[in-house]
């Protein structure tokens, strides 16, 4: 399931995301698809920014409070500010991070731009979440699975449309992790924008883009079955333990997420 070449005529989720965040690593097809979504959901980029802020808060928490020193980041996306290894290694330079994505453009940029600390390690794998055993086998050269790992699944599981495959792929990764490991997951939902979100998902897929589906809060929580789901549970990622400097009530975005501890 690994793409072997880049087709600029077909929109791709990581490049659309890059466009929404003001990046330049995208093609005309990605911009057209992104604009079509913006026309119907003008605040769509707020979700992308909120998810990045969520990543920063969570990774800092896992390193500083939970003692996590290893991360498996599946569905990396194109590099931007405050990537997983930068946040983790700023807290402890010895942290080891493996990035996984199935898009060749993402991997090319990751290898060029995501440089870690000399004390730690930063590695890159072109692989697919739907092939969890291949991901685990390749990651073993960098990570020690007998020690806790932070499994990062941000905005990637929603690209597995089939429920059995989605839940099964995540469960297989989790089954390989040591007790004390943590899973961080965000997922698209229609609970904020309703039918508008479902419509733009269908239209993006019809354009040839990466298939995507929404799941509700209960369906997202099911990915954490068997884990200790940390407070406040599955919520809009903007509302997961917001920083104390935030003023007023944070607004819900279309990406819900949570953090679970593996027993």
Secondary structure, 3 states (H helix, E strand, C coil): CCCCCCCCCCCCHHHHHHHHCCCCCCCHHHHHHHHHHHHHCCCHHHHHHHHHHHHHHHHHHHHHCCCCCEEEEECCCCCCCCCHHHHHHHHCCCCEEEEEECCHHHHHHHHHHCCCCCCCEEEEEECCCCCHHHHHHHHCCCCCCCCCCEEEEECCHHHCCCHHHHHHHHHHHHHCCCCCCEEEEEEECCCCCCHHHHHHHHHHHHCCCCCCCCCCHHHHHHHHCCCEECCCCCEEHHHCCCCCCCCCCCCCCCEEEEEEECC
